[in-house]
Amino acid sequence: MYERFAALVLRWLKLPPEPHPPFGAPASLRVFRAGRNYYRLLLAGWSVAQAFALAGIVFWAVILIGVEKSIRTEQPSETAPPPTSAAVQPGGPAGAVDAPADANQRLEKWKASFEHNVKAAATGAESGSPPAKKARRISGWAGFKQTLVEIGRLLPAWAFLLIWALKIFSFLAYLIQIPFTYAVLRFDYEMRWYMVTDRSLRLRHGVWKISESTMSFANIQQVVVTQGPLQRLLGLSDVKVTSAGGGTAHPGKPEKDMHTGHFHAVANAPEIRDLIVERLQKFRTGGLGDPDEHHDAPATATIAPQPSAVAPDALAAARELLEETRTLRRTCENNLT
């Protein structure tokens, strides 16, 4: 099941296949991958993020349900009988009741209550006395819920349907993103390639943004192993390879990526460091030169011997043989004539 889903995500993200090995002898190729604990670390961070996202969705769903319930219980029933006593409008027909809009009443009441609380808090701050009991009663968590209730009272009835639709959409979106974000996390671990031959190395990593670099042993100057506290706990390390021209980064600016290669979160950093150092020494002491010279030379090419490489005795014998051949030729020509 995962393989089919992974193939679908790979096709959707258009991730390239395994990189080609760098230049060098095929038998010398070594491929390294990130440590297994690095995948566990990524999975732990992903799980914590998913838990916080689900907690946020549940928190706001419970809060909004409570606000809606409070508003509905405080509203008068639509089927309740009309009041027994009503004010008759002057100049109007008998029995006409003055019924102002409920929304306007609630808005004016909320404004008056809000202004009263603000004035009470300001008066208490100026006089140095503690705020009134009513101002303290709506502070903190209770005040936060009461504020939401007051705002909800100003909303029309259809707004609660929209809020319910948003809650359902948020939960569905959370469920849908789980397999995709997990696939991206796993690809971030599986798509890390660290290849080393006897002449060069090639590094590739990334899912959304793919980064691939190739470095020749002719330019490598430094190999450094680093390990942070969390990496030390998980048994992981980073191997940084610096080539010529990298230099030291300026303060506040990142180091140039074109001159630095990273074996990130590997479990066998000392082995990788020793392998690179050993092959680097062989490359330099062996005088292999530019790889392109050997790559372009034909396999069947032969090198003509130089005269300086011939021994003096052999050269003298060859000259005598040449002189005798000339004499024999002249003798044969004289006999024919």
ZAMARGU-4260 file (C-alpha; in steps of 0.2 Angstrom, whole numbers, plus 5000, padded with zeros to 4 digits):
<rodrens>
0) 5000/5000/5000 | 5014/5012/5005 | 5024/5008/4989 | 5009/5013/4978 | 5005/5029/4987
5) 5024/5033/4987 | 5025/5031/4968 | 5010/5042/4967 | 5018/5056/4977 | 5034/5054/4968
10) 5026/5056/4952 | 5016/5071/4959 | 5031/5080/4966 | 5042/5075/4950 | 5056/5069/4961
15) 5071/5063/4951 | 5077/5045/4953 | 5093/5039/4961 | 5108/5051/4955 | 5121/5044/4944
20) 5138/5040/4952 | 5151/5053/4951 | 5167/5051/4940 | 5178/5037/4946 | 5181/5018/4945
25) 5164/5009/4947 | 5172/4997/4959 | 5177/5011/4971 | 5159/5017/4973 | 5153/5019/4991
30) 5135/5025/4995 | 5130/5031/5012 | 5113/5036/5019 | 5107/5046/5034 | 5106/5036/5050
35) 5090/5028/5056 | 5088/5038/5071 | 5087/5054/5060 | 5071/5046/5053 | 5065/5044/5071
40) 5069/5062/5075 | 5059/5068/5060 | 5045/5057/5064 | 5045/5063/5082 | 5044/5081/5077
45) 5030/5078/5064 | 5020/5069/5078 | 5022/5083/5090 | 5016/5096/5076 | 5001/5085/5072
50) 4996/5083/5090 | 4997/5102/5092 | 4986/5105/5077 | 4973/5093/5082 | 4973/5100/5100
55) 4970/5118/5092 | 4956/5111/5081 | 4947/5103/5096 | 4950/5118/5107 | 4941/5130/5096
60) 4928/5118/5092 | 4923/5116/5110 | 4924/5134/5113 | 4913/5139/5099 | 4900/5125/5104
65) 4900/5132/5121 | 4898/5150/5115 | 4883/5145/5103 | 4875/5135/5118 | 4876/5150/5129
70) 4868/5162/5116 | 4854/5150/5113 | 4850/5147/5131 | 4850/5166/5134 | 4839/5170/5120
75) 4820/5171/5123 | 4809/5157/5116 | 4801/5162/5099 | 4785/5153/5105 | 4783/5162/5121
80) 4767/5171/5124 | 4767/5190/5122 | 4768/5201/5138 | 4752/5204/5146 | 4756/5223/5148
85) 4761/5233/5133 | 4763/5251/5130 | 4751/5258/5117 | 4759/5269/5104 | 4752/5287/5105
90) 4742/5291/5090 | 4742/5273/5084 | 4728/5260/5083 | 4722/5251/5099 | 4732/5236/5105
95) 4748/5241/5095 | 4764/5236/5104 | 4780/5245/5104 | 4793/5231/5099 | 4810/5238/5095
100) 4823/5227/5086 | 4831/5214/5098 | 4848/5216/5089 | 4848/5234/5092 | 4844/5232/5110
105) 4858/5219/5112 | 4870/5230/5103 | 4866/5245/5114 | 4867/5235/5130 | 4884/5227/5126
110) 4891/5245/5121 | 4884/5252/5138 | 4892/5237/5148 | 4908/5239/5139 | 4910/5257/5141
115) 4905/5255/5160 | 4919/5242/5163 | 4932/5253/5154 | 4927/5268/5164 | 4927/5258/5180
120) 4945/5251/5176 | 4951/5268/5172 | 4944/5276/5187 | 4952/5262/5198 | 4969/5264/5190
125) 4969/5283/5193 | 4964/5282/5211 | 4975/5268/5215 | 4960/5258/5222 | 4957/5240/5216
130) 4945/5238/5201 | 4927/5235/5204 | 4920/5217/5207 | 4911/5218/5190 | 4927/5222/5181
135) 4936/5208/5190 | 4922/5196/5186 | 4924/5197/5167 | 4943/5196/5167 | 4954/5181/5163
140) 4946/5165/5156 | 4929/5170/5160 | 4931/5187/5152 | 4937/5179/5136 | 4922/5167/5135
145) 4910/5181/5139 | 4918/5192/5126 | 4915/5178/5113 | 4897/5177/5119 | 4894/5195/5117
150) 4902/5195/5099 | 4891/5180/5095 | 4875/5189/5100 | 4879/5202/5087 | 4880/5189/5073
155) 4866/5184/5062 | 4858/5166/5063 | 4867/5160/5047 | 4884/5164/5054 | 4883/5149/5066
160) 4880/5138/5051 | 4896/5145/5042 | 4906/5142/5058 | 4900/5124/5059 | 4905/5122/5040
165) 4923/5129/5045 | 4925/5117/5059 | 4920/5102/5048 | 4932/5108/5034 | 4946/5111/5046
170) 4944/5093/5053 | 4943/5085/5036 | 4959/5095/5030 | 4968/5089/5045 | 4964/5071/5041
175) 4969/5073/5022 | 4986/5081/5025 | 4992/5067/5037 | 4997/5055/5023 | 5005/5068/5012
180) 5015/5076/5026 | 5021/5059/5032 | 5026/5055/5014 | 5036/5071/5012 | 5044/5067/5029
185) 5049/5050/5024 | 5055/5055/5007 | 5066/5068/5015 | 5075/5054/5024 | 5075/5041/5010
190) 5081/5054/4996 | 5097/5058/5004 | 5111/5051/4993 | 5130/5052/4998 | 5141/5044/4985
195) 5160/5043/4985 | 5172/5036/4972 | 5191/5036/4971 | 5191/5053/4962 | 5175/5063/4968
200) 5159/5063/4978 | 5141/5068/4975 | 5128/5073/4987 | 5110/5076/4985 | 5096/5080/4997
205) 5079/5089/4997 | 5061/5085/4992 | 5053/5102/4989 | 5069/5110/4984 | 5082/5097/4978
210) 5101/5101/4980 | 5114/5091/4972 | 5133/5095/4972 | 5148/5086/4965 | 5166/5089/4972
215) 5182/5083/4965 | 5196/5077/4976 | 5208/5089/4966 | 5199/5103/4975 | 5195/5096/4992
220) 5205/5104/5006 | 5196/5100/5023 | 5185/5086/5030 | 5177/5091/5047 | 5166/5080/5058
225) 5153/5090/5069 | 5141/5083/5082 | 5128/5093/5093 | 5121/5088/5109 | 5105/5080/5102
230) 5115/5071/5088 | 5127/5064/5102 | 5111/5057/5111 | 5105/5049/5095 | 5122/5043/5088
235) 5122/5055/5073 | 5135/5067/5066 | 5138/5078/5051 | 5153/5077/5040 | 5157/5094/5031
240) 5169/5094/5016 | 5176/5110/5010 | 5184/5113/4993 | 5196/5126/4987 | 5189/5144/4986
245) 5177/5142/5001 | 5187/5152/5013 | 5178/5159/5029 | 5161/5165/5029 | 5158/5184/5033
250) 5149/5188/5049 | 5131/5187/5048 | 5132/5178/5031 | 5130/5159/5027 | 5144/5149/5020
255) 5144/5147/5001 | 5136/5131/4997 | 5146/5129/4981 | 5162/5126/4991 | 5154/5115/5005
260) 5147/5098/5005 | 5137/5090/5020 | 5135/5072/5024 | 5120/5076/5036 | 5114/5065/5051
265) 5125/5050/5047 | 5128/5036/5059 | 5146/5032/5053 | 5154/5049/5052 | 5172/5042/5056
270) 5171/5029/5043 | 5166/5042/5030 | 5180/5054/5035 | 5193/5041/5035 | 5188/5035/5018
275) 5188/5052/5010 | 5205/5056/5018 | 5213/5040/5012 | 5207/5042/4995 | 5212/5060/4994
280) 5230/5055/4999 | 5230/5041/4986 | 5223/5054/4973 | 5237/5066/4977 | 5252/5055/4979
285) 5247/5044/4964 | 5248/5059/4952 | 5232/5055/4943 | 5230/5072/4936 | 5215/5079/4927
290) 5201/5065/4926 | 5196/5072/4909 | 5213/5067/4901 | 5210/5048/4905 | 5192/5049/4901
295) 5195/5056/4883 | 5210/5045/4879 | 5205/5029/4868 | 5207/5012/4876 | 5218/5005/4861
300) 5230/5020/4860 | 5248/5016/4859 | 5263/5027/4863 | 5278/5027/4851 | 5294/5025/4859
305) 5305/5040/4860 | 5323/5039/4853 | 5330/5044/4870 | 5323/5028/4877 | 5333/5016/4865
310) 5349/5009/4872 | 5365/5014/4863 | 5371/4996/4859 | 5354/4993/4850 | 5356/5009/4841
315) 5373/5005/4834 | 5367/4988/4829 | 5353/4995/4819 | 5364/5007/4810 | 5376/4993/4805
320) 5361/4983/4799 | 5355/4997/4789 | 5372/5000/4781 | 5373/4981/4776 | 5356/4982/4768
325) 5361/4997/4758 | 5377/4988/4752 | 5367/4972/4747 | 5355/4983/4737 | 5369/4991/4727
330) 5377/4975/4723 | 5361/4967/4717 | 5357/4982/4706 | 5375/4981/4698 | 5373/4963/4694
335) 5356/4966/4685 | 5364/4979/4674
</rodrens>
